[in-house]
Amino acid sequence: MILKALYFLLFLFLGLYIIIYLHKKALAHMQSRRGPLQTGFHGTLQIFSQILKSILNWPKLFTSLQDLSNNIGVMISLTFAILAFLLIPLTEDIFLMNIEMSLPLCLSFIMISNMGAFLSIKKVKLNTNKMAGLLDRISTVLIFSIPLFISSMGPVIVSSSFNLFEIVRAQSRFYNILYQPLSFIVFLLSCSLLWQRLPLDVPLKDTYFSTDYLSTQTGLNYLISTISEYINIISLLILGTLLYLGGWNGPKILHPLIWTIIKTFILQVILLFLYTIIPRIRGFRKKMNLSLAILCLLSFLNLLIIIFLVLYLKHIF
Amino acid sequence: MPFGFPIGLNIDLKEDVVINLNPDFGYLRTGVEKIIEGIEIDKVIPFINRVDTSSAISVELAYCIALENYFKIEVPIRAKFIRVILSELSRISSHILFLTKLANALGMNMPLHYCLREREEILHLIEVATGSRLTPNFVRVGGIKSDLSMQFFDKLKEMLKGFRKKVHEIRVFFLENELVVNRLNNLGILVKEDAIKLAISGPNLRALGVSRDIRKNDNYEIYDEFNFKVPIGDRGDSLDRCMVRIEEIEQSISIISQALYKVPEGKIRTYGVVNTHLTENIYSHVECPHGELGMNISVSEGRIAKLSIKGPSYNNLFAFSKAVIGEKLEDIELILASFDICVCEVDK
């Protein structure tokens, strides 16, 4: 079990490295920039050097009592992000835990991980802008978690199980994306919020507050909070693959794990395109409208369609 | 320092709607008008082009035209053509900088970097011509500092070949993208009466439908020799301000491509007789990318006795504070970006 967990963590860190590099380099090329070039071949070692630099600042970790709650918040973020990742199966054989309620548990862990930043409120409260930004961040996470949960119920109804294995097995004939495109779009948009990037959320520079609450974090704290953010991205993307793109199902030319990786990569590229192309959603009120009026409505509509299909056209599945 | 602009904004709000806005500026004050008093007229240009670094050629041009009118110096035709080419290049560069600011306020990363790439091309050309990207120190009283090389003209021709396509790309990003159009439409509308009371000028005035361009109305330099339109808007909202500037880029390209094939051979500078006994003031103005840039100069004994600069951004800043009333708090950044205010020109 421990060995398996270590393998999982190794896979996670490799994925992290690749995804962070992709965010730096692929994004740069989309924006007609060159991206990192200096450290290593085409800047491949830059992430490593940044991690090293942050680790060397570790004595700043426990400097005062005021920092303690902040540190706990950061650790909560990381712990729950890793826990959420460990719950996700990568193929039929490669998994760490097989829990009946793995989907809701996984989503809840990702939410808790996002809430970890809230514990840095003590440090942030000295600055009005940062405080406002943090509250904005937390409230948007709360708001967008609602359509995320509702949309993920579609695949659950089809497979009649909260277990991720069952959800993937139910897609052996048709992938969920074929008859639940609405749910997929809602899931993807909500993911892009939890990604903390454009177009749905910019914690570092919102439209009217310079909400750089993350600038309160230094050294190792900043590294951990950033890494937990990226782990959440990976978890959400793999979840999206399992829920809508059939997970490891695919022609048997390739290993199932490679199918999971390819599909996750495709989702990541779609999100990167959204990031570069779509302008920022204006203000908090628009976000509320988008989440509660549009996305929730769409996901409920999707649920109704799916319930109808399951009740009356069950032979399709 | 809101949104990267070094100005303060005192905002009165009712819920999240702006009731009143007072700009608080002066953080970039250099006192350039006072500094250059008593300096010889030819040595003033390096000071004065720092008034507006986004289009420094226009500032130099305004200063030199004022003195040429003052001393009645006739500028050689070749120098006039070169001045027009460079000032239009700096207009394109300034308008592209405006678009990057707008893209940043919109939260669109891709157009921002695309615009910066095009601007880099223009700045490189200005560097080839003058030796400096932002503060050229190139225009002189009676002409220009040095003649342009064939290398510059070749590069300019090469640039013009593909640049129209790139401008079309920018147009698609900003004016044919439904998300951007919906965001900018009916945002920050400026009433025509307010605009005239505040004496605003340039693209912000033309966005209201007023066709006033000093290049057409006053025909300074040799602008009467070129065919170009003055783009005007309709309602005076942020979309119109953006549209007018993008169309001005197209018109500037047209002016440059006309000028490029008309540049005659000849001298580049006339050394006029500096009459030291004149004491009256003289006012001269040019159309800089932000609007009307005026200079009021008096000279005594070959040195500047008094110089006052009337920049367009000062008036535009107050027009912004009028246009923002009734809008939401989260739109302030976008409206401020749509007015293209050069803060160093406001503070001087």
Boltz contact constraints between the chains, C-beta under 6 A:
constraints:
  - contact:
      token1: [A, 31]
      token2: [B, 109]
      max_distance: 6.0
  - contact:
      token1: [A, 31]
      token2: [B, 110]
      max_distance: 6.0
  - contact:
      token1: [A, 31]
      token2: [B, 113]
      max_distance: 6.0
  - contact:
      token1: [A, 32]
      token2: [B, 113]
      max_distance: 6.0
  - contact:
      token1: [A, 32]
      token2: [B, 114]
      max_distance: 6.0
  - contact:
      token1: [A, 32]
      token2: [B, 117]
      max_distance: 6.0
  - contact:
      token1: [A, 33]
      token2: [B, 113]
      max_distance: 6.0
  - contact:
      token1: [A, 198]
      token2: [B, 107]
      max_distance: 6.0
  - contact:
      token1: [A, 207]
      token2: [B, 330]
      max_distance: 6.0
  - contact:
      token1: [A, 207]
      token2: [B, 333]
      max_distance: 6.0
  - contact:
      token1: [A, 208]
      token2: [B, 329]
      max_distance: 6.0
  - contact:
      token1: [A, 208]
      token2: [B, 330]
      max_distance: 6.0
  - contact:
      token1: [A, 276]
      token2: [B, 109]
      max_distance: 6.0
  - contact:
      token1: [A, 276]
      token2: [B, 110]
      max_distance: 6.0
  - contact:
      token1: [A, 279]
      token2: [B, 106]
      max_distance: 6.0
  - contact:
      token1: [A, 279]
      token2: [B, 107]
      max_distance: 6.0
  - contact:
      token1: [A, 279]
      token2: [B, 108]
      max_distance: 6.0
  - contact:
      token1: [A, 279]
      token2: [B, 179]
      max_distance: 6.0
  - contact:
      token1: [A, 280]
      token2: [B, 107]
      max_distance: 6.0
  - contact:
      token1: [A, 282]
      token2: [B, 330]
      max_distance: 6.0
  - contact:
      token1: [A, 283]
      token2: [B, 330]
      max_distance: 6.0
